[in-house]
Each structure stands twice: as structure tokens, then as C-alpha cells.
Amino acid sequence: MKLNKFAQLSVLAMVVAFAAAGCSKNPSNLTKLPGYGPGKVPVDEDPNRLAQEGKPISTEINWDPANFIEDRAALAPQTVHFDFDSYAVKSGEKSKVRAVVAALKADAPAKLMIEGHCDERGTEEYNRSLGERRALALRESLAAMGIDPMRIRTISWGEDKPVDPGHDESAWKKNRRGEFVLMLPKK
């Protein structure tokens, strides 16, 4: 009986240790968006001075997707694919990001929704987190190329919306992606 309790406690301790190790993953290698620091305040701006001047302090993304029409076809060819368990934008995919930059620069009123996706492997929570990191990595790439990050919203679908329902490497490769959805203002 004591051995069973000891075994149960050991298993519980291992589960807690693994959970703590998994939760400590921090995307520390993500670069900061140019000009923005913690609290969504431009890093080179003093919030007190901004308030005194009557300028908005928050740079929160304030556009409502309900006021826009989704154009999924416009940027569908620019879908970026990722390696397994990675959110690094591969050098071979950068031309797609540049094409999105060109489209956004040509259409100033347009906004962008970036959807992060994963394959079916991994837990639901992990895949949601990885999908988010993929979408944010694409947002950062666009910002580094001159697109105002306030024009971009991100969402993670994790493994919920596979483009290929298969259960092999070919399907998984297609499902590890970031999709760009052009958001056009309603007229």
C-alpha cells in the first residue's frame, strides 16, 4: 500500500515538473515591435507628457473587424509555411512577406488579419500558443519592413482549421502555416 502511494506521489511530482517546464517556454527570441514597449506605449514617448498634450496614450489596435470585409483570396498565394515546432519565418518564405508588404502599402485603408495554424500533433494548448507565435512572428516581419503593426490583428487557430485533413507528414506540412487575410473597409 505504501509503495502505491509512493508511486502515485512520484507520478504526480513528475507531472507537475513537466507541466512547469512546459509552461516556462517563453518566446524570448521574438523581437520587439519597432517603437513599442510594454503597456502598448511607444518606448520613446513619455505617457505623462502625452496625456498633458491630449494625445492618446494607448496604441492598442483599435479597429473592429466587423467594420471590414474579409478578402481571403487576395493574399492566399502568400501563405507562409513553417517547420515542425517552429515559428521562425524561413528565408525562402520572406518573398511572400514582402508581397504582403507591397499589397498593404498600395492600399493604405486596408488592414490585415494574420491567422496562425498548426498541425494536429501536440496538445490543444500548445498548438494554440504555437499558432499565436507564428502569427506574431509574421506581424513582426511586416513591422520590420515598414508596415504599422497597429494595422495588423493576429489570431491563432491552433490545429482547429487544417487545410489538409490527412494524418501524415505531407498533410502536416501544409497545416503548419500563417495565412494573411486582407481586411477592406466597408463602404
MODELLER restraints for C-alpha pairs under 7 A, 6 or more apart:
rsr = mdl.restraints
at = mdl.atoms
rsr.add(forms.Gaussian(group=physical.xy_distance, feature=features.Distance(at['CA:30:A'], at['CA:137:A']), mean=6.99, stdev=0.5))
rsr.add(forms.Gaussian(group=physical.xy_distance, feature=features.Distance(at['CA:33:A'], at['CA:140:A']), mean=5.99, stdev=0.5))
rsr.add(forms.Gaussian(group=physical.xy_distance, feature=features.Distance(at['CA:33:A'], at['CA:143:A']), mean=6.67, stdev=0.5))
rsr.add(forms.Gaussian(group=physical.xy_distance, feature=features.Distance(at['CA:34:A'], at['CA:143:A']), mean=6.95, stdev=0.5))
rsr.add(forms.Gaussian(group=physical.xy_distance, feature=features.Distance(at['CA:34:A'], at['CA:144:A']), mean=6.96, stdev=0.5))
rsr.add(forms.Gaussian(group=physical.xy_distance, feature=features.Distance(at['CA:35:A'], at['CA:42:A']), mean=5.32, stdev=0.5))
rsr.add(forms.Gaussian(group=physical.xy_distance, feature=features.Distance(at['CA:35:A'], at['CA:43:A']), mean=5.64, stdev=0.5))
rsr.add(forms.Gaussian(group=physical.xy_distance, feature=features.Distance(at['CA:35:A'], at['CA:44:A']), mean=6.95, stdev=0.5))
rsr.add(forms.Gaussian(group=physical.xy_distance, feature=features.Distance(at['CA:36:A'], at['CA:42:A']), mean=4.35, stdev=0.5))
rsr.add(forms.Gaussian(group=physical.xy_distance, feature=features.Distance(at['CA:36:A'], at['CA:43:A']), mean=5.25, stdev=0.5))
rsr.add(forms.Gaussian(group=physical.xy_distance, feature=features.Distance(at['CA:37:A'], at['CA:43:A']), mean=4.97, stdev=0.5))
rsr.add(forms.Gaussian(group=physical.xy_distance, feature=features.Distance(at['CA:40:A'], at['CA:58:A']), mean=5.83, stdev=0.5))
rsr.add(forms.Gaussian(group=physical.xy_distance, feature=features.Distance(at['CA:40:A'], at['CA:59:A']), mean=5.39, stdev=0.5))
rsr.add(forms.Gaussian(group=physical.xy_distance, feature=features.Distance(at['CA:40:A'], at['CA:60:A']), mean=6.24, stdev=0.5))
rsr.add(forms.Gaussian(group=physical.xy_distance, feature=features.Distance(at['CA:41:A'], at['CA:57:A']), mean=6.27, stdev=0.5))
rsr.add(forms.Gaussian(group=physical.xy_distance, feature=features.Distance(at['CA:41:A'], at['CA:58:A']), mean=5.70, stdev=0.5))
rsr.add(forms.Gaussian(group=physical.xy_distance, feature=features.Distance(at['CA:41:A'], at['CA:59:A']), mean=6.01, stdev=0.5))
rsr.add(forms.Gaussian(group=physical.xy_distance, feature=features.Distance(at['CA:47:A'], at['CA:57:A']), mean=5.91, stdev=0.5))
rsr.add(forms.Gaussian(group=physical.xy_distance, feature=features.Distance(at['CA:50:A'], at['CA:56:A']), mean=6.73, stdev=0.5))
rsr.add(forms.Gaussian(group=physical.xy_distance, feature=features.Distance(at['CA:50:A'], at['CA:57:A']), mean=6.16, stdev=0.5))
rsr.add(forms.Gaussian(group=physical.xy_distance, feature=features.Distance(at['CA:51:A'], at['CA:57:A']), mean=6.54, stdev=0.5))
rsr.add(forms.Gaussian(group=physical.xy_distance, feature=features.Distance(at['CA:61:A'], at['CA:150:A']), mean=5.10, stdev=0.5))
rsr.add(forms.Gaussian(group=physical.xy_distance, feature=features.Distance(at['CA:67:A'], at['CA:185:A']), mean=6.28, stdev=0.5))
rsr.add(forms.Gaussian(group=physical.xy_distance, feature=features.Distance(at['CA:67:A'], at['CA:186:A']), mean=5.96, stdev=0.5))
rsr.add(forms.Gaussian(group=physical.xy_distance, feature=features.Distance(at['CA:68:A'], at['CA:183:A']), mean=5.50, stdev=0.5))
rsr.add(forms.Gaussian(group=physical.xy_distance, feature=features.Distance(at['CA:68:A'], at['CA:184:A']), mean=5.14, stdev=0.5))
rsr.add(forms.Gaussian(group=physical.xy_distance, feature=features.Distance(at['CA:68:A'], at['CA:185:A']), mean=4.43, stdev=0.5))
rsr.add(forms.Gaussian(group=physical.xy_distance, feature=features.Distance(at['CA:68:A'], at['CA:186:A']), mean=5.16, stdev=0.5))
rsr.add(forms.Gaussian(group=physical.xy_distance, feature=features.Distance(at['CA:69:A'], at['CA:183:A']), mean=5.53, stdev=0.5))
rsr.add(forms.Gaussian(group=physical.xy_distance, feature=features.Distance(at['CA:69:A'], at['CA:184:A']), mean=5.07, stdev=0.5))
rsr.add(forms.Gaussian(group=physical.xy_distance, feature=features.Distance(at['CA:69:A'], at['CA:185:A']), mean=6.24, stdev=0.5))
rsr.add(forms.Gaussian(group=physical.xy_distance, feature=features.Distance(at['CA:69:A'], at['CA:186:A']), mean=6.08, stdev=0.5))
rsr.add(forms.Gaussian(group=physical.xy_distance, feature=features.Distance(at['CA:70:A'], at['CA:181:A']), mean=6.41, stdev=0.5))
rsr.add(forms.Gaussian(group=physical.xy_distance, feature=features.Distance(at['CA:70:A'], at['CA:182:A']), mean=5.96, stdev=0.5))
rsr.add(forms.Gaussian(group=physical.xy_distance, feature=features.Distance(at['CA:70:A'], at['CA:183:A']), mean=4.85, stdev=0.5))
rsr.add(forms.Gaussian(group=physical.xy_distance, feature=features.Distance(at['CA:70:A'], at['CA:184:A']), mean=6.48, stdev=0.5))
rsr.add(forms.Gaussian(group=physical.xy_distance, feature=features.Distance(at['CA:71:A'], at['CA:181:A']), mean=6.00, stdev=0.5))
rsr.add(forms.Gaussian(group=physical.xy_distance, feature=features.Distance(at['CA:71:A'], at['CA:182:A']), mean=5.08, stdev=0.5))
rsr.add(forms.Gaussian(group=physical.xy_distance, feature=features.Distance(at['CA:71:A'], at['CA:183:A']), mean=6.17, stdev=0.5))
rsr.add(forms.Gaussian(group=physical.xy_distance, feature=features.Distance(at['CA:72:A'], at['CA:181:A']), mean=4.95, stdev=0.5))
rsr.add(forms.Gaussian(group=physical.xy_distance, feature=features.Distance(at['CA:72:A'], at['CA:182:A']), mean=6.36, stdev=0.5))
rsr.add(forms.Gaussian(group=physical.xy_distance, feature=features.Distance(at['CA:74:A'], at['CA:182:A']), mean=6.76, stdev=0.5))
rsr.add(forms.Gaussian(group=physical.xy_distance, feature=features.Distance(at['CA:75:A'], at['CA:180:A']), mean=5.85, stdev=0.5))
rsr.add(forms.Gaussian(group=physical.xy_distance, feature=features.Distance(at['CA:75:A'], at['CA:181:A']), mean=6.45, stdev=0.5))
rsr.add(forms.Gaussian(group=physical.xy_distance, feature=features.Distance(at['CA:75:A'], at['CA:182:A']), mean=6.77, stdev=0.5))
rsr.add(forms.Gaussian(group=physical.xy_distance, feature=features.Distance(at['CA:76:A'], at['CA:179:A']), mean=6.95, stdev=0.5))
rsr.add(forms.Gaussian(group=physical.xy_distance, feature=features.Distance(at['CA:76:A'], at['CA:180:A']), mean=6.75, stdev=0.5))
rsr.add(forms.Gaussian(group=physical.xy_distance, feature=features.Distance(at['CA:78:A'], at['CA:96:A']), mean=4.79, stdev=0.5))
rsr.add(forms.Gaussian(group=physical.xy_distance, feature=features.Distance(at['CA:79:A'], at['CA:177:A']), mean=6.67, stdev=0.5))
rsr.add(forms.Gaussian(group=physical.xy_distance, feature=features.Distance(at['CA:79:A'], at['CA:178:A']), mean=5.81, stdev=0.5))
rsr.add(forms.Gaussian(group=physical.xy_distance, feature=features.Distance(at['CA:79:A'], at['CA:179:A']), mean=4.84, stdev=0.5))
rsr.add(forms.Gaussian(group=physical.xy_distance, feature=features.Distance(at['CA:79:A'], at['CA:180:A']), mean=6.53, stdev=0.5))
rsr.add(forms.Gaussian(group=physical.xy_distance, feature=features.Distance(at['CA:80:A'], at['CA:93:A']), mean=5.97, stdev=0.5))
rsr.add(forms.Gaussian(group=physical.xy_distance, feature=features.Distance(at['CA:80:A'], at['CA:96:A']), mean=6.92, stdev=0.5))
rsr.add(forms.Gaussian(group=physical.xy_distance, feature=features.Distance(at['CA:80:A'], at['CA:177:A']), mean=5.45, stdev=0.5))
rsr.add(forms.Gaussian(group=physical.xy_distance, feature=features.Distance(at['CA:80:A'], at['CA:178:A']), mean=5.14, stdev=0.5))
rsr.add(forms.Gaussian(group=physical.xy_distance, feature=features.Distance(at['CA:80:A'], at['CA:179:A']), mean=6.63, stdev=0.5))
rsr.add(forms.Gaussian(group=physical.xy_distance, feature=features.Distance(at['CA:81:A'], at['CA:176:A']), mean=5.70, stdev=0.5))
rsr.add(forms.Gaussian(group=physical.xy_distance, feature=features.Distance(at['CA:81:A'], at['CA:177:A']), mean=4.26, stdev=0.5))
rsr.add(forms.Gaussian(group=physical.xy_distance, feature=features.Distance(at['CA:81:A'], at['CA:178:A']), mean=6.43, stdev=0.5))
rsr.add(forms.Gaussian(group=physical.xy_distance, feature=features.Distance(at['CA:82:A'], at['CA:89:A']), mean=6.78, stdev=0.5))
rsr.add(forms.Gaussian(group=physical.xy_distance, feature=features.Distance(at['CA:82:A'], at['CA:176:A']), mean=5.43, stdev=0.5))
rsr.add(forms.Gaussian(group=physical.xy_distance, feature=features.Distance(at['CA:82:A'], at['CA:177:A']), mean=5.73, stdev=0.5))
rsr.add(forms.Gaussian(group=physical.xy_distance, feature=features.Distance(at['CA:87:A'], at['CA:130:A']), mean=6.98, stdev=0.5))
rsr.add(forms.Gaussian(group=physical.xy_distance, feature=features.Distance(at['CA:87:A'], at['CA:133:A']), mean=6.03, stdev=0.5))
rsr.add(forms.Gaussian(group=physical.xy_distance, feature=features.Distance(at['CA:87:A'], at['CA:134:A']), mean=4.61, stdev=0.5))
rsr.add(forms.Gaussian(group=physical.xy_distance, feature=features.Distance(at['CA:87:A'], at['CA:137:A']), mean=6.63, stdev=0.5))
rsr.add(forms.Gaussian(group=physical.xy_distance, feature=features.Distance(at['CA:88:A'], at['CA:137:A']), mean=6.93, stdev=0.5))
rsr.add(forms.Gaussian(group=physical.xy_distance, feature=features.Distance(at['CA:97:A'], at['CA:142:A']), mean=6.73, stdev=0.5))
rsr.add(forms.Gaussian(group=physical.xy_distance, feature=features.Distance(at['CA:101:A'], at['CA:142:A']), mean=6.39, stdev=0.5))
rsr.add(forms.Gaussian(group=physical.xy_distance, feature=features.Distance(at['CA:101:A'], at['CA:147:A']), mean=6.68, stdev=0.5))
rsr.add(forms.Gaussian(group=physical.xy_distance, feature=features.Distance(at['CA:104:A'], at['CA:110:A']), mean=6.60, stdev=0.5))
rsr.add(forms.Gaussian(group=physical.xy_distance, feature=features.Distance(at['CA:109:A'], at['CA:185:A']), mean=6.88, stdev=0.5))
rsr.add(forms.Gaussian(group=physical.xy_distance, feature=features.Distance(at['CA:110:A'], at['CA:182:A']), mean=6.86, stdev=0.5))
rsr.add(forms.Gaussian(group=physical.xy_distance, feature=features.Distance(at['CA:110:A'], at['CA:183:A']), mean=5.60, stdev=0.5))
rsr.add(forms.Gaussian(group=physical.xy_distance, feature=features.Distance(at['CA:110:A'], at['CA:184:A']), mean=4.93, stdev=0.5))
rsr.add(forms.Gaussian(group=physical.xy_distance, feature=features.Distance(at['CA:110:A'], at['CA:185:A']), mean=6.50, stdev=0.5))
rsr.add(forms.Gaussian(group=physical.xy_distance, feature=features.Distance(at['CA:111:A'], at['CA:151:A']), mean=5.00, stdev=0.5))
rsr.add(forms.Gaussian(group=physical.xy_distance, feature=features.Distance(at['CA:111:A'], at['CA:152:A']), mean=6.05, stdev=0.5))
rsr.add(forms.Gaussian(group=physical.xy_distance, feature=features.Distance(at['CA:111:A'], at['CA:182:A']), mean=6.26, stdev=0.5))
rsr.add(forms.Gaussian(group=physical.xy_distance, feature=features.Distance(at['CA:111:A'], at['CA:183:A']), mean=4.89, stdev=0.5))
rsr.add(forms.Gaussian(group=physical.xy_distance, feature=features.Distance(at['CA:111:A'], at['CA:184:A']), mean=6.60, stdev=0.5))
rsr.add(forms.Gaussian(group=physical.xy_distance, feature=features.Distance(at['CA:112:A'], at['CA:151:A']), mean=6.25, stdev=0.5))
rsr.add(forms.Gaussian(group=physical.xy_distance, feature=features.Distance(at['CA:112:A'], at['CA:152:A']), mean=4.77, stdev=0.5))
rsr.add(forms.Gaussian(group=physical.xy_distance, feature=features.Distance(at['CA:112:A'], at['CA:153:A']), mean=6.34, stdev=0.5))
rsr.add(forms.Gaussian(group=physical.xy_distance, feature=features.Distance(at['CA:112:A'], at['CA:180:A']), mean=6.78, stdev=0.5))
rsr.add(forms.Gaussian(group=physical.xy_distance, feature=features.Distance(at['CA:112:A'], at['CA:181:A']), mean=5.80, stdev=0.5))
rsr.add(forms.Gaussian(group=physical.xy_distance, feature=features.Distance(at['CA:112:A'], at['CA:182:A']), mean=4.95, stdev=0.5))
rsr.add(forms.Gaussian(group=physical.xy_distance, feature=features.Distance(at['CA:112:A'], at['CA:183:A']), mean=5.40, stdev=0.5))
rsr.add(forms.Gaussian(group=physical.xy_distance, feature=features.Distance(at['CA:113:A'], at['CA:152:A']), mean=5.78, stdev=0.5))
rsr.add(forms.Gaussian(group=physical.xy_distance, feature=features.Distance(at['CA:113:A'], at['CA:153:A']), mean=4.86, stdev=0.5))
rsr.add(forms.Gaussian(group=physical.xy_distance, feature=features.Distance(at['CA:113:A'], at['CA:154:A']), mean=5.61, stdev=0.5))
rsr.add(forms.Gaussian(group=physical.xy_distance, feature=features.Distance(at['CA:113:A'], at['CA:180:A']), mean=5.95, stdev=0.5))
rsr.add(forms.Gaussian(group=physical.xy_distance, feature=features.Distance(at['CA:113:A'], at['CA:181:A']), mean=5.02, stdev=0.5))
rsr.add(forms.Gaussian(group=physical.xy_distance, feature=features.Distance(at['CA:113:A'], at['CA:182:A']), mean=6.53, stdev=0.5))
rsr.add(forms.Gaussian(group=physical.xy_distance, feature=features.Distance(at['CA:113:A'], at['CA:183:A']), mean=6.89, stdev=0.5))
rsr.add(forms.Gaussian(group=physical.xy_distance, feature=features.Distance(at['CA:114:A'], at['CA:135:A']), mean=5.64, stdev=0.5))
rsr.add(forms.Gaussian(group=physical.xy_distance, feature=features.Distance(at['CA:114:A'], at['CA:153:A']), mean=6.27, stdev=0.5))
rsr.add(forms.Gaussian(group=physical.xy_distance, feature=features.Distance(at['CA:114:A'], at['CA:154:A']), mean=4.71, stdev=0.5))
rsr.add(forms.Gaussian(group=physical.xy_distance, feature=features.Distance(at['CA:114:A'], at['CA:155:A']), mean=6.32, stdev=0.5))
rsr.add(forms.Gaussian(group=physical.xy_distance, feature=features.Distance(at['CA:114:A'], at['CA:178:A']), mean=6.60, stdev=0.5))
rsr.add(forms.Gaussian(group=physical.xy_distance, feature=features.Distance(at['CA:114:A'], at['CA:179:A']), mean=5.67, stdev=0.5))
rsr.add(forms.Gaussian(group=physical.xy_distance, feature=features.Distance(at['CA:114:A'], at['CA:180:A']), mean=4.80, stdev=0.5))
rsr.add(forms.Gaussian(group=physical.xy_distance, feature=features.Distance(at['CA:114:A'], at['CA:181:A']), mean=6.26, stdev=0.5))
rsr.add(forms.Gaussian(group=physical.xy_distance, feature=features.Distance(at['CA:115:A'], at['CA:135:A']), mean=5.88, stdev=0.5))
rsr.add(forms.Gaussian(group=physical.xy_distance, feature=features.Distance(at['CA:115:A'], at['CA:154:A']), mean=5.91, stdev=0.5))
rsr.add(forms.Gaussian(group=physical.xy_distance, feature=features.Distance(at['CA:115:A'], at['CA:155:A']), mean=4.97, stdev=0.5))
rsr.add(forms.Gaussian(group=physical.xy_distance, feature=features.Distance(at['CA:115:A'], at['CA:156:A']), mean=5.63, stdev=0.5))
rsr.add(forms.Gaussian(group=physical.xy_distance, feature=features.Distance(at['CA:115:A'], at['CA:157:A']), mean=6.81, stdev=0.5))
rsr.add(forms.Gaussian(group=physical.xy_distance, feature=features.Distance(at['CA:115:A'], at['CA:178:A']), mean=5.51, stdev=0.5))
rsr.add(forms.Gaussian(group=physical.xy_distance, feature=features.Distance(at['CA:115:A'], at['CA:179:A']), mean=5.09, stdev=0.5))
rsr.add(forms.Gaussian(group=physical.xy_distance, feature=features.Distance(at['CA:115:A'], at['CA:180:A']), mean=6.54, stdev=0.5))
rsr.add(forms.Gaussian(group=physical.xy_distance, feature=features.Distance(at['CA:116:A'], at['CA:131:A']), mean=4.15, stdev=0.5))
rsr.add(forms.Gaussian(group=physical.xy_distance, feature=features.Distance(at['CA:116:A'], at['CA:132:A']), mean=5.71, stdev=0.5))
rsr.add(forms.Gaussian(group=physical.xy_distance, feature=features.Distance(at['CA:116:A'], at['CA:134:A']), mean=5.51, stdev=0.5))
rsr.add(forms.Gaussian(group=physical.xy_distance, feature=features.Distance(at['CA:116:A'], at['CA:135:A']), mean=4.72, stdev=0.5))
rsr.add(forms.Gaussian(group=physical.xy_distance, feature=features.Distance(at['CA:116:A'], at['CA:155:A']), mean=6.24, stdev=0.5))
rsr.add(forms.Gaussian(group=physical.xy_distance, feature=features.Distance(at['CA:116:A'], at['CA:156:A']), mean=4.61, stdev=0.5))
rsr.add(forms.Gaussian(group=physical.xy_distance, feature=features.Distance(at['CA:116:A'], at['CA:157:A']), mean=6.02, stdev=0.5))
rsr.add(forms.Gaussian(group=physical.xy_distance, feature=features.Distance(at['CA:116:A'], at['CA:158:A']), mean=6.75, stdev=0.5))
rsr.add(forms.Gaussian(group=physical.xy_distance, feature=features.Distance(at['CA:116:A'], at['CA:177:A']), mean=6.25, stdev=0.5))
rsr.add(forms.Gaussian(group=physical.xy_distance, feature=features.Distance(at['CA:116:A'], at['CA:178:A']), mean=4.62, stdev=0.5))
rsr.add(forms.Gaussian(group=physical.xy_distance, feature=features.Distance(at['CA:116:A'], at['CA:179:A']), mean=6.65, stdev=0.5))
rsr.add(forms.Gaussian(group=physical.xy_distance, feature=features.Distance(at['CA:117:A'], at['CA:131:A']), mean=4.86, stdev=0.5))
rsr.add(forms.Gaussian(group=physical.xy_distance, feature=features.Distance(at['CA:117:A'], at['CA:156:A']), mean=6.30, stdev=0.5))
rsr.add(forms.Gaussian(group=physical.xy_distance, feature=features.Distance(at['CA:117:A'], at['CA:157:A']), mean=5.42, stdev=0.5))
rsr.add(forms.Gaussian(group=physical.xy_distance, feature=features.Distance(at['CA:117:A'], at['CA:158:A']), mean=4.84, stdev=0.5))
rsr.add(forms.Gaussian(group=physical.xy_distance, feature=features.Distance(at['CA:117:A'], at['CA:159:A']), mean=6.04, stdev=0.5))
rsr.add(forms.Gaussian(group=physical.xy_distance, feature=features.Distance(at['CA:117:A'], at['CA:175:A']), mean=6.42, stdev=0.5))
rsr.add(forms.Gaussian(group=physical.xy_distance, feature=features.Distance(at['CA:117:A'], at['CA:176:A']), mean=5.61, stdev=0.5))
rsr.add(forms.Gaussian(group=physical.xy_distance, feature=features.Distance(at['CA:117:A'], at['CA:177:A']), mean=5.22, stdev=0.5))
rsr.add(forms.Gaussian(group=physical.xy_distance, feature=features.Distance(at['CA:117:A'], at['CA:178:A']), mean=6.05, stdev=0.5))
rsr.add(forms.Gaussian(group=physical.xy_distance, feature=features.Distance(at['CA:118:A'], at['CA:127:A']), mean=5.98, stdev=0.5))
rsr.add(forms.Gaussian(group=physical.xy_distance, feature=features.Distance(at['CA:118:A'], at['CA:131:A']), mean=5.91, stdev=0.5))
rsr.add(forms.Gaussian(group=physical.xy_distance, feature=features.Distance(at['CA:118:A'], at['CA:158:A']), mean=5.05, stdev=0.5))
rsr.add(forms.Gaussian(group=physical.xy_distance, feature=features.Distance(at['CA:118:A'], at['CA:159:A']), mean=4.88, stdev=0.5))
rsr.add(forms.Gaussian(group=physical.xy_distance, feature=features.Distance(at['CA:118:A'], at['CA:175:A']), mean=5.60, stdev=0.5))
rsr.add(forms.Gaussian(group=physical.xy_distance, feature=features.Distance(at['CA:118:A'], at['CA:176:A']), mean=4.42, stdev=0.5))
rsr.add(forms.Gaussian(group=physical.xy_distance, feature=features.Distance(at['CA:118:A'], at['CA:177:A']), mean=6.56, stdev=0.5))
rsr.add(forms.Gaussian(group=physical.xy_distance, feature=features.Distance(at['CA:119:A'], at['CA:159:A']), mean=5.41, stdev=0.5))
rsr.add(forms.Gaussian(group=physical.xy_distance, feature=features.Distance(at['CA:119:A'], at['CA:172:A']), mean=4.93, stdev=0.5))
rsr.add(forms.Gaussian(group=physical.xy_distance, feature=features.Distance(at['CA:119:A'], at['CA:175:A']), mean=5.03, stdev=0.5))
rsr.add(forms.Gaussian(group=physical.xy_distance, feature=features.Distance(at['CA:119:A'], at['CA:176:A']), mean=5.46, stdev=0.5))
rsr.add(forms.Gaussian(group=physical.xy_distance, feature=features.Distance(at['CA:120:A'], at['CA:159:A']), mean=5.26, stdev=0.5))
rsr.add(forms.Gaussian(group=physical.xy_distance, feature=features.Distance(at['CA:124:A'], at['CA:158:A']), mean=6.93, stdev=0.5))
rsr.add(forms.Gaussian(group=physical.xy_distance, feature=features.Distance(at['CA:127:A'], at['CA:158:A']), mean=4.61, stdev=0.5))
rsr.add(forms.Gaussian(group=physical.xy_distance, feature=features.Distance(at['CA:127:A'], at['CA:159:A']), mean=6.27, stdev=0.5))
rsr.add(forms.Gaussian(group=physical.xy_distance, feature=features.Distance(at['CA:128:A'], at['CA:156:A']), mean=5.70, stdev=0.5))
rsr.add(forms.Gaussian(group=physical.xy_distance, feature=features.Distance(at['CA:128:A'], at['CA:157:A']), mean=6.23, stdev=0.5))
rsr.add(forms.Gaussian(group=physical.xy_distance, feature=features.Distance(at['CA:128:A'], at['CA:158:A']), mean=4.09, stdev=0.5))
rsr.add(forms.Gaussian(group=physical.xy_distance, feature=features.Distance(at['CA:131:A'], at['CA:156:A']), mean=4.81, stdev=0.5))
rsr.add(forms.Gaussian(group=physical.xy_distance, feature=features.Distance(at['CA:131:A'], at['CA:157:A']), mean=6.48, stdev=0.5))
rsr.add(forms.Gaussian(group=physical.xy_distance, feature=features.Distance(at['CA:131:A'], at['CA:158:A']), mean=5.09, stdev=0.5))
rsr.add(forms.Gaussian(group=physical.xy_distance, feature=features.Distance(at['CA:132:A'], at['CA:155:A']), mean=6.34, stdev=0.5))
rsr.add(forms.Gaussian(group=physical.xy_distance, feature=features.Distance(at['CA:132:A'], at['CA:156:A']), mean=4.74, stdev=0.5))
rsr.add(forms.Gaussian(group=physical.xy_distance, feature=features.Distance(at['CA:134:A'], at['CA:178:A']), mean=6.52, stdev=0.5))
rsr.add(forms.Gaussian(group=physical.xy_distance, feature=features.Distance(at['CA:135:A'], at['CA:154:A']), mean=5.79, stdev=0.5))
rsr.add(forms.Gaussian(group=physical.xy_distance, feature=features.Distance(at['CA:135:A'], at['CA:155:A']), mean=6.87, stdev=0.5))
rsr.add(forms.Gaussian(group=physical.xy_distance, feature=features.Distance(at['CA:135:A'], at['CA:178:A']), mean=6.09, stdev=0.5))
rsr.add(forms.Gaussian(group=physical.xy_distance, feature=features.Distance(at['CA:136:A'], at['CA:154:A']), mean=6.76, stdev=0.5))
rsr.add(forms.Gaussian(group=physical.xy_distance, feature=features.Distance(at['CA:139:A'], at['CA:149:A']), mean=6.76, stdev=0.5))
rsr.add(forms.Gaussian(group=physical.xy_distance, feature=features.Distance(at['CA:139:A'], at['CA:152:A']), mean=6.92, stdev=0.5))
rsr.add(forms.Gaussian(group=physical.xy_distance, feature=features.Distance(at['CA:143:A'], at['CA:149:A']), mean=5.55, stdev=0.5))
rsr.add(forms.Gaussian(group=physical.xy_distance, feature=features.Distance(at['CA:162:A'], at['CA:175:A']), mean=5.39, stdev=0.5))
rsr.add(forms.Gaussian(group=physical.xy_distance, feature=features.Distance(at['CA:163:A'], at['CA:174:A']), mean=6.71, stdev=0.5))
rsr.add(forms.Gaussian(group=physical.xy_distance, feature=features.Distance(at['CA:163:A'], at['CA:175:A']), mean=5.71, stdev=0.5))
rsr.add(forms.Gaussian(group=physical.xy_distance, feature=features.Distance(at['CA:164:A'], at['CA:171:A']), mean=5.24, stdev=0.5))
rsr.add(forms.Gaussian(group=physical.xy_distance, feature=features.Distance(at['CA:164:A'], at['CA:174:A']), mean=6.66, stdev=0.5))
rsr.add(forms.Gaussian(group=physical.xy_distance, feature=features.Distance(at['CA:164:A'], at['CA:175:A']), mean=6.52, stdev=0.5))
rsr.add(forms.Gaussian(group=physical.xy_distance, feature=features.Distance(at['CA:165:A'], at['CA:171:A']), mean=6.76, stdev=0.5))
